[in-house]
Structures are given as C-alpha cells and as structure tokens.
C-alpha cells in the first residue's frame, strides 16, 4: 500500500459514482419509519388547521368587560366551533376549535362558576389575562403550502407523525439497498462451537449485518471465506451480481494472507486502497460485476471507523441525503500521548463540555462504541497533546446509542 491515501470523502464519492441508483417505491405510512423519502413534501393545510384551545377553560373576547360572563354553551374537541355572542363565554376543552369572535382562552383554574338571579350559569374570571392566552394559532407549526421535508430525508418517528398530521397515508421512498457480506479469516470460528487454539469467534460479519440493518439496508447473503485468493474471488463474483453493495471485512492490509485488494483488481476494478483515517487506514473499495465493494478492516474498531467515515456518507448520498452530524471544539482531559501519522479518530466521552479518552482504545476494540459520544479527530502529523488541549470532536449517528439520520434540502 505505497499509494497516496484517499481522503475519506473522496473514497465515499468513488463508491457513489460506482453505485446504481436506488429505485423508488410507494409505502404505507405505517411502514415508512426508517425509510428515505424520494419526494419533496409540502403541506396541503396549515397546522393546526384552525385556532384551537391549548387548555381546558373558557373562550372569551378579551376586549369585553370582565369579570363575569354568561356561559352560553360548551365546545369539545371535534365540535363545530360556532359563534361567541357578546357578553358570553363558552366552556371549551383542549384541542377544540375557537369559536368565531373569541380570541382568548382563560384556564379553568382561574375561573369560578356562579349562578345568576335568572339561574343562568355565569363565570367569574379571576385574573387579568392577556389577548391570545392559551390559544394555538392556525398555522403556528406549519403554514399552508409550506415545505415540510425534502427528498433524501430518513424518516424518524417525528417525520412519520408530521406526515400523518398533514393527511398523508403513503409516501414515495427509496428502495432498501440489498447488501451481501464477505467475512474473511482463517482464524474465525462460528459461535456456540468449542473454541480451537489460536481461533476467535467470528463477530465482524454480525457487526456488518447489524450495521446494514440499522442504516436501513437488507442483507441478501453472508459468506465466510478463508484467507485464500481463489475463495475470496469466488465469493466476490458470486455475490456481486445480485447485490447493490458488497461489504468485505478483513483481508485488506498488506500481509501475505490479505487477499482482498488483489482480488478486487483481478475480478473487477479497484477504486482505492488506503484511506486517510486511523484506525482503518487499509480500507479499500472496488467494483465487481457493476456493484460497488467496500472492504473494511478485520479489526472491528477499525471497521467501525471505516464504516462511519467512508460507507456512511456514501450511503446517505446514495439515498439523496446528507448525514446528520455534529462538531464541537472542547478540551481533551488528560491530553493524548501518541503522535499521529494519518488523521486519528479517538473515541471519547463528552461531559460538561470536556472530552475524555478514558474508554478502551485500539483498532480491535468495539465495546467503546457503546459509550462513546464521538471521536476526537486529531490532524495528520500532530504530536502528543498536553492535558486540556482543545480538539475537534465529531459526533456522528450510529454510535453511543444515536440513530443514524440523514436529510435532504427543504
């Protein structure tokens, strides 16, 4: 691997240029969570569609004389709003449409019912109040014909709720990518079998399978192959034609038994080999049978960094969106002792505006991503950092319990 290292964004672009466009399908709204919109959505109505009560109380005209008004009726949520006559109030419940002529709702806690001489109920208002009090105005959330969400947006529960609120029962979404997985390594052994000397239980295939599911894809097939060139090439040729993407884990470094980079050249085309990230420097990409191949490290921690920095932005752009992520500059408690050749991604926790690299570190460690809030990204060529040196912390979706999201323009 003596070639210049690819910036991760360039590697992601190379995969995107090699990928076939994802098709479009209509799904019912109940099945839309986690899918990616393939259409721009505008609202056919205002939200809320009318002025409505924000609390149980009495609908009044603020400019009228208080404190005592005749109670002329009741409006519940779902009732036609009616008209508020001068000198009266209407009992109103949360969510009910404000009657014509009313502009304020006085909460019931600030009112006292009394009987008049004619045995008609009246309400005494015991606060001064203010115009518009306890009224949710028409369109205060979304206006008529306003853009709601753009194509390329991954639908969260809140997007789904909003779509239902504007009357949508189905939406156009991108088809789920079909992904096949190749897990390489002579040392790998299936779980629930007695562990042989020098072997480890295979976990990277399970990791990638779960990542594909979390990011909204569908796994077609997973194969485990030994570190043998012919087996690697056979797996790539067998899986690529039916898949939209093939993800390989392991076999991407420069050792005698790392077969993947050469296999990509022999059965297809290698797009890149070597990305400017640490861990995960040996990440590779290629095209086999017209299908992009993303080849990640066999070390699970490095595979996660390769996924988040290369595969994830490709995946979001493939769906027409851009990743939701956050950057912040904070002190790094305790500093960092090592020099950095490539840009280094150090898992950190952020508490009280301070980052701490106090979690287990190493390319082979995956448990760190259960608790890490993000990565302190140390520039290439930087030396050891003193305690409380200020660093850039990248907080992507997909680690620390955060759901991966992307969005399109609105």
MIDO-538227 format. One line per 3 residues: number of its first residue (from 0); their letters; for each residue x, y negated, z of C-alpha. Coordinates in nm, 4 decimals. Layout:
N
NUM = a = X Y Z | ...;
! end
This chain:
410
0 = xxx = 0.0000 0.0000 0.0000 | 0.2513 -0.2596 -0.1207 | -0.0017 -0.4797 -0.2969;
3 = xxx = -0.1219 -0.8146 -0.1647 | -0.4017 -0.7820 0.0879 | -0.7521 -0.8799 -0.0181;
6 = xxx = -0.9371 -1.1345 0.1929 | -1.2450 -0.9540 0.3276 | -1.4839 -1.1898 0.1471;
9 = xxx = -1.3114 -1.1085 -0.1839 | -1.3414 -0.7353 -0.1129 | -1.7137 -0.7820 -0.0399;
12 = xxx = -1.7564 -0.9698 -0.3683 | -1.5815 -0.6898 -0.5584 | -1.8293 -0.4354 -0.4188;
15 = xxx = -2.1210 -0.6643 -0.5025 | -2.0093 -0.7056 -0.8627 | -1.9885 -0.3274 -0.8963;
18 = xxx = -2.3300 -0.2563 -0.7436 | -2.6511 -0.2047 -0.9358 | -2.9314 -0.4465 -0.8405;
21 = xxx = -3.1749 -0.3144 -0.5835 | -3.5271 -0.2749 -0.7181 | -3.8414 -0.4350 -0.5796;
24 = xxx = -4.1460 -0.2660 -0.4285 | -4.4627 -0.3755 -0.2518 | -4.5177 -0.2506 0.1032;
27 = xxx = -4.7971 -0.2959 0.3522 | -4.7141 -0.5437 0.6256 | -4.7143 -0.2714 0.8922;
30 = xxx = -4.4207 -0.1106 0.7088 | -4.2306 -0.4345 0.6405 | -4.0244 -0.4625 0.9602;
33 = xxx = -3.6526 -0.4361 0.8804 | -3.7074 -0.4691 0.5061 | -3.5756 -0.7583 0.2960;
36 = xxx = -3.8104 -0.9983 0.1220 | -3.7917 -1.0072 -0.2564 | -4.0170 -1.3126 -0.2906;
39 = xxx = -4.0374 -1.6647 -0.1559 | -4.3343 -1.7108 0.0755 | -4.5309 -2.0338 0.1139;
42 = xxx = -4.8268 -2.0796 0.3423 | -5.1773 -2.0906 0.1881 | -5.3083 -2.2605 0.5029;
45 = xxx = -5.1989 -2.4694 0.7970 | -5.1006 -2.3053 1.1243 | -5.3028 -2.3442 1.3290;
48 = xxx = -5.5748 -2.3968 1.0644 | -5.7698 -2.6384 1.2898 | -5.7234 -2.8397 1.6083;
51 = xxx = -5.7745 -2.5986 1.8972 | -5.7708 -2.5863 2.2730 | -5.4432 -2.4919 2.4379;
54 = xxx = -5.6109 -2.4244 2.7745 | -5.9473 -2.3454 2.9263 | -6.1207 -2.6716 3.0174;
57 = xxx = -6.3490 -2.9396 2.8781 | -6.3340 -3.1033 2.5351 | -6.3798 -3.4781 2.5626;
60 = xxx = -6.3383 -3.8011 2.3735 | -6.0524 -3.9763 2.5533 | -6.1791 -4.3306 2.4946;
63 = xxx = -6.5101 -4.2619 2.6712 | -6.5804 -4.3697 3.0276 | -6.4923 -4.1155 3.2898;
66 = xxx = -6.5037 -3.9526 3.5394 | -6.8498 -3.7958 3.4926 | -6.9790 -3.6475 3.1674;
69 = xxx = -7.2758 -3.4226 3.0940 | -7.1768 -3.0691 2.9962 | -7.3594 -3.0175 2.6687;
72 = xxx = -7.2560 -2.6605 2.5875 | -6.9751 -2.4080 2.5538 | -6.7299 -2.3251 2.2735;
75 = xxx = -6.5456 -1.9944 2.2787 | -6.2645 -1.8802 2.0502 | -6.4275 -1.7801 1.7227;
78 = xxx = -6.7320 -2.0097 1.7604 | -6.8128 -2.2761 1.5056 | -6.6754 -2.5970 1.6587;
81 = xxx = -6.9883 -2.8129 1.6479 | -7.0003 -3.1828 1.7361 | -6.9269 -3.3652 2.0612;
84 = xxx = -7.2045 -3.6179 2.1285 | -7.1307 -3.9462 2.3073 | -7.1453 -3.9257 2.6847;
87 = xxx = -7.0927 -3.5495 2.6942 | -6.8230 -3.2880 2.7366 | -6.8134 -2.9339 2.6014;
90 = xxx = -6.6828 -2.6391 2.8000 | -6.4041 -2.4942 2.5832 | -6.1787 -2.1904 2.6068;
93 = xxx = -5.8218 -2.1336 2.4940 | -5.7947 -2.0942 2.1155 | -6.1388 -2.2366 2.0417;
96 = xxx = -6.1731 -2.4959 1.7653 | -6.2015 -2.8516 1.8922 | -6.5478 -2.9991 1.8152;
99 = xxx = -6.5758 -3.2963 1.5819 | -6.5410 -3.6151 1.7846 | -6.3232 -3.4624 2.0575;
102 = xxx = -5.9530 -3.5351 2.0802 | -5.8550 -3.4120 2.4264 | -5.8974 -3.1080 2.6493;
105 = xxx = -5.8899 -3.1581 3.0265 | -5.7838 -2.8382 3.2002 | -6.0481 -2.6835 3.4233;
108 = xxx = -5.8253 -2.7180 3.7302 | -5.8588 -3.0969 3.7006 | -6.2403 -3.0914 3.6732;
111 = xxx = -6.5262 -3.0441 3.9190 | -6.8767 -2.9382 3.8190 | -7.1641 -3.1287 3.9798;
114 = xxx = -7.5442 -3.1284 3.9492 | -7.7199 -3.4489 3.8391 | -8.0582 -3.5776 3.9522;
117 = xxx = -8.2137 -3.4149 3.6468 | -8.0472 -3.0839 3.7355 | -7.8229 -3.1065 3.4283;
120 = xxx = -7.4677 -2.9938 3.4907 | -7.2012 -3.2604 3.4702 | -6.8245 -3.2557 3.5017;
123 = xxx = -6.6202 -3.4965 3.7049 | -6.2692 -3.5441 3.5674 | -6.0214 -3.5991 3.8458;
126 = xxx = -5.7100 -3.7045 3.6506 | -5.6339 -3.9882 3.4141 | -5.5123 -3.7525 3.1433;
129 = xxx = -5.3780 -3.8652 2.8076 | -5.5065 -3.8599 2.4483 | -5.4352 -3.5283 2.2754;
132 = xxx = -5.3789 -3.3487 2.6053 | -5.3930 -2.9661 2.5768 | -5.4707 -2.9750 2.2036;
135 = xxx = -5.2782 -2.7659 1.9494 | -5.2988 -2.9818 1.6396 | -5.3761 -2.8406 1.2971;
138 = xxx = -5.0528 -2.7585 1.1161 | -4.8229 -2.8257 1.4111 | -4.6405 -2.4977 1.3383;
141 = xxx = -4.6649 -2.4831 0.9575 | -4.8266 -2.7178 0.7094 | -5.0389 -2.6258 0.4099;
144 = xxx = -4.8199 -2.5067 0.1164 | -4.5035 -2.5334 0.3289 | -4.2157 -2.2897 0.2620;
147 = xxx = -4.2246 -2.0138 0.5248 | -3.9367 -1.7783 0.4396 | -3.7188 -1.7138 0.1396;
150 = xxx = -3.6345 -1.4125 -0.0707 | -3.3341 -1.2421 0.0844 | -3.4660 -1.2633 0.4406;
153 = xxx = -3.4582 -0.9489 0.6523 | -3.7919 -0.9278 0.8290 | -3.7859 -0.9388 1.2083;
156 = xxx = -4.0928 -0.8832 1.4289 | -4.1415 -1.2606 1.4269 | -4.1383 -1.2789 1.0468;
159 = xxx = -4.3958 -0.9990 1.0350 | -4.6166 -1.1818 1.2849 | -4.5901 -1.5029 1.0857;
162 = xxx = -4.6825 -1.3262 0.7621 | -4.9912 -1.1825 0.9292 | -5.0795 -1.5302 1.0615;
165 = xxx = -5.0962 -1.6699 0.7079 | -5.3131 -1.3829 0.5848 | -5.0590 -1.1565 0.4117;
168 = xxx = -5.1241 -0.7833 0.4299 | -4.8427 -0.6784 0.1959 | -4.5140 -0.8209 0.0686;
171 = xxx = -4.2563 -0.7593 -0.2016 | -3.9305 -0.6209 -0.0603 | -3.6032 -0.4831 -0.1875;
174 = xxx = -3.5786 -0.1074 -0.2223 | -3.3808 0.0612 0.0532 | -3.0236 0.1383 -0.0629;
177 = xxx = -2.9539 0.5099 -0.0974 | -2.6187 0.5854 0.0652 | -2.4085 0.9001 0.0659;
180 = xxx = -2.1258 0.9550 0.3144 | -1.7938 1.1377 0.2889 | -1.6188 1.2192 0.6165;
183 = xxx = -1.2575 1.3320 0.5737 | -1.0143 1.5032 0.8068 | -0.8647 1.8467 0.8725;
186 = xxx = -0.8877 1.7851 1.2451 | -1.2632 1.7289 1.2520 | -1.4940 1.9789 1.4132;
189 = xxx = -1.8708 1.9913 1.4436 | -2.0205 1.9003 1.7816 | -2.1514 2.1799 2.0035;
192 = xxx = -1.8708 2.4170 1.8995 | -1.5733 2.5153 2.1185 | -1.3025 2.2572 2.0526;
195 = xxx = -0.9932 2.4122 1.8973 | -0.6437 2.2908 1.9915 | -0.5482 1.9732 1.8055;
198 = xxx = -0.9037 1.9097 1.6886 | -1.1549 1.6380 1.7718 | -1.5288 1.6307 1.7336;
201 = xxx = -1.6429 1.4580 1.4164 | -1.8090 1.1276 1.5030 | -1.7362 0.8849 1.2203;
204 = xxx = -1.9937 1.0402 0.9917 | -2.2537 0.9963 1.2648 | -2.1347 0.6386 1.3158;
207 = xxx = -2.1721 0.5516 0.9485 | -2.5054 0.7320 0.9240 | -2.6365 0.5236 1.2129;
210 = xxx = -2.4925 0.2018 1.0677 | -2.6679 0.2686 0.7379 | -2.9963 0.3203 0.9201;
213 = xxx = -2.9517 0.0105 1.1380 | -2.8777 -0.2012 0.8331 | -3.1863 -0.0736 0.6517;
216 = xxx = -3.0493 0.1944 0.4208 | -3.1382 0.5578 0.3562 | -2.8778 0.8347 0.3843;
219 = xxx = -2.9042 1.0813 0.0980 | -2.6298 1.3250 0.1926 | -2.3223 1.3542 0.4118;
222 = xxx = -2.0271 1.5811 0.3359 | -1.7225 1.6588 0.5445 | -1.4107 1.7445 0.3447;
225 = xxx = -1.0540 1.8442 0.4362 | -0.7585 1.6216 0.3528 | -0.7181 1.7829 0.0120;
228 = xxx = -0.7214 1.5775 -0.3118 | -0.9466 1.8133 -0.5051 | -1.2043 1.8327 -0.2260;
231 = xxx = -1.2103 1.4533 -0.1971 | -1.2513 1.4045 -0.5715 | -1.5204 1.6711 -0.5908;
234 = xxx = -1.7183 1.5022 -0.3131 | -1.6961 1.1607 -0.4791 | -1.8027 1.2962 -0.8178;
237 = xxx = -2.0839 1.4992 -0.6649 | -2.2331 1.2247 -0.4507 | -2.1858 0.9050 -0.6501;
240 = xxx = -2.4315 0.9643 -0.9387 | -2.7401 0.9838 -0.7139 | -2.6414 0.7104 -0.4677;
243 = xxx = -2.6455 0.3317 -0.4700 | -2.3380 0.3291 -0.2447 | -2.0889 0.5849 -0.1173;
246 = xxx = -1.9159 0.5219 0.2156 | -1.5999 0.7201 0.2932 | -1.4449 0.7339 0.6372;
249 = xxx = -1.0863 0.8463 0.6834 | -0.8063 0.9272 0.4418 | -0.7404 0.5667 0.3350;
252 = xxx = -0.3941 0.4961 0.4780 | -0.0509 0.5719 0.3317 | 0.0162 0.9146 0.4847;
255 = xxx = 0.0855 1.2295 0.2853 | -0.2682 1.3542 0.3531 | -0.4568 1.0288 0.2867;
258 = xxx = -0.6213 1.1256 -0.0399 | -0.8919 0.8665 -0.0898 | -0.7118 0.5748 -0.2641;
261 = xxx = -0.5589 0.8058 -0.5252 | -0.8877 0.9905 -0.5702 | -1.0655 0.6642 -0.6471;
264 = xxx = -0.8128 0.5971 -0.9227 | -0.8388 0.9458 -1.0680 | -1.2167 0.9901 -1.0802;
267 = xxx = -1.3201 0.6273 -1.1155 | -1.1695 0.2840 -1.0625 | -1.0098 0.1416 -0.7547;
270 = xxx = -1.1184 -0.2157 -0.6836 | -0.8944 -0.2898 -0.3862 | -0.6830 -0.1163 -0.1266;
273 = xxx = -0.5677 -0.3182 0.1683 | -0.7774 -0.5916 0.3296 | -0.6518 -0.8788 0.5448;
276 = xxx = -0.8006 -0.7514 0.8712 | -0.6603 -0.5794 1.1789 | -0.7700 -0.3205 1.2642;
279 = xxx = -0.8933 -0.1846 0.9317 | -0.6112 -0.3027 0.7039 | -0.6281 0.0130 0.4907;
282 = xxx = -0.9936 -0.0414 0.3893 | -1.0418 0.0373 0.0205 | -1.3098 0.0040 -0.2436;
285 = xxx = -1.3794 0.1507 -0.5819 | -1.6356 0.2568 -0.8380 | -1.7214 0.6179 -0.9243;
288 = xxx = -1.9902 0.7058 -1.1820 | -2.1082 0.3440 -1.1764 | -2.1567 0.3475 -0.7981;
291 = xxx = -1.9537 0.1329 -0.5568 | -1.7484 0.3161 -0.2946 | -1.6476 0.1583 0.0369;
294 = xxx = -1.3694 0.3524 0.2077 | -1.3215 0.2787 0.5783 | -1.0592 0.3809 0.8303;
297 = xxx = -1.0788 0.7124 1.0089 | -1.0315 0.5292 1.3381 | -1.3843 0.4410 1.4500;
300 = xxx = -1.2969 0.0992 1.5915 | -1.1224 0.0042 1.2684 | -1.4136 0.1462 1.0673;
303 = xxx = -1.6499 -0.0884 1.2544 | -1.4323 -0.3906 1.1743 | -1.4163 -0.2817 0.8088;
306 = xxx = -1.7940 -0.2436 0.8004 | -1.8629 -0.5816 0.9612 | -1.6114 -0.7820 0.7588;
309 = xxx = -1.6470 -0.6168 0.4162 | -1.9522 -0.3927 0.3892 | -2.1901 -0.6147 0.5896;
312 = xxx = -2.1518 -0.9344 0.3807 | -2.1713 -0.7259 0.0633 | -2.4861 -0.5580 0.1961;
315 = xxx = -2.6568 -0.8873 0.2798 | -2.5680 -1.0426 -0.0572 | -2.6845 -0.7241 -0.2322;
318 = xxx = -3.0250 -0.7885 -0.0759 | -3.0175 -1.1532 -0.1841 | -2.9373 -1.2941 0.1592;
321 = xxx = -2.6595 -1.4242 0.3764 | -2.5576 -1.2830 0.7133 | -2.6769 -1.4479 1.0303;
324 = xxx = -2.3705 -1.5000 1.2481 | -2.2281 -1.7480 1.4938 | -1.8863 -1.9008 1.5540;
327 = xxx = -1.7694 -2.0831 1.8641 | -1.4362 -2.2130 1.9956 | -1.3684 -2.1102 2.3533;
330 = xxx = -1.0690 -2.0490 2.5826 | -0.9343 -1.6928 2.5912 | -0.8866 -1.5986 2.9551;
333 = xxx = -0.5562 -1.4218 3.0075 | -0.4372 -1.5006 2.6553 | -0.3134 -1.2287 2.4199;
336 = xxx = 0.0322 -1.0714 2.4282 | 0.0795 -0.9351 2.0769 | 0.1956 -1.1020 1.7592;
339 = xxx = -0.0461 -1.0928 1.4671 | 0.0507 -0.9930 1.1134 | -0.2911 -0.9898 0.9458;
342 = xxx = -0.5898 -1.1788 1.0874 | -0.6656 -0.9856 1.4057 | -1.0162 -0.9134 1.5344;
345 = xxx = -1.0039 -0.8745 1.9113 | -1.3300 -0.7621 2.0758 | -1.4236 -0.9992 2.3564;
348 = xxx = -1.6958 -1.0721 2.6065 | -1.8034 -1.4355 2.6399 | -1.9215 -1.5509 2.9814;
351 = xxx = -1.9714 -1.9094 3.0883 | -1.8031 -2.0468 2.7779 | -1.4875 -1.8362 2.8238;
354 = xxx = -1.3830 -1.5303 2.6199 | -1.2158 -1.2314 2.7817 | -1.0410 -0.9440 2.6052;
357 = xxx = -1.0972 -0.7231 2.9089 | -1.2543 -0.4314 2.7223 | -1.0649 -0.1224 2.5985;
360 = xxx = -0.8674 -0.2259 2.2912 | -0.7453 -0.0175 1.9980 | -0.8391 0.0940 1.6484;
363 = xxx = -0.9588 0.4276 1.7867 | -1.1995 0.2770 2.0423 | -1.5684 0.2427 1.9599;
366 = xxx = -1.7210 0.2094 2.3078 | -1.6064 -0.1532 2.3171 | -1.8855 -0.2439 2.0757;
369 = xxx = -2.1467 -0.1527 2.3331 | -2.0500 -0.4562 2.5391 | -1.8531 -0.6931 2.3150;
372 = xxx = -2.0213 -1.0223 2.2288 | -1.7950 -1.0797 1.9323 | -1.4355 -1.0999 1.8134;
375 = xxx = -1.1654 -1.3490 1.8892 | -1.0272 -1.3959 1.5375 | -0.6545 -1.4669 1.5588;
378 = xxx = -0.4945 -1.6156 1.2455 | -0.2342 -1.4235 1.0475 | 0.1170 -1.4919 1.1687;
381 = xxx = 0.0157 -1.6168 1.5120 | 0.2346 -1.5326 1.8091 | 0.1373 -1.4357 2.1622;
384 = xxx = -0.1253 -1.6648 2.3115 | -0.0995 -1.8246 2.6537 | -0.3813 -1.7937 2.9045;
387 = xxx = -0.6788 -2.0124 2.8164 | -0.5582 -2.0781 2.4621 | -0.8565 -2.1868 2.2542;
390 = xxx = -0.9650 -1.9284 1.9959 | -1.2382 -1.8906 1.7349 | -1.4925 -1.6281 1.8383;
393 = xxx = -1.7044 -1.4662 1.5676 | -2.0346 -1.3188 1.6816 | -2.1870 -1.1038 1.4054;
396 = xxx = -2.5008 -0.8973 1.4222 | -2.4598 -0.5266 1.4785 | -2.2522 -0.5190 1.7982;
399 = xxx = -2.3337 -0.5816 2.1618 | -2.6963 -0.4842 2.1072 | -2.7645 -0.7558 1.8470;
402 = xxx = -2.9696 -0.6528 1.5461 | -2.8176 -0.7213 1.2016 | -3.0007 -1.0018 1.0220;
405 = xxx = -2.9683 -1.1990 0.7034 | -3.1788 -1.4660 0.5423 | -3.2432 -1.6332 0.2110;
408 = xx = -3.2968 -2.0014 0.1376 | -3.6330 -2.1511 0.2379;
! end
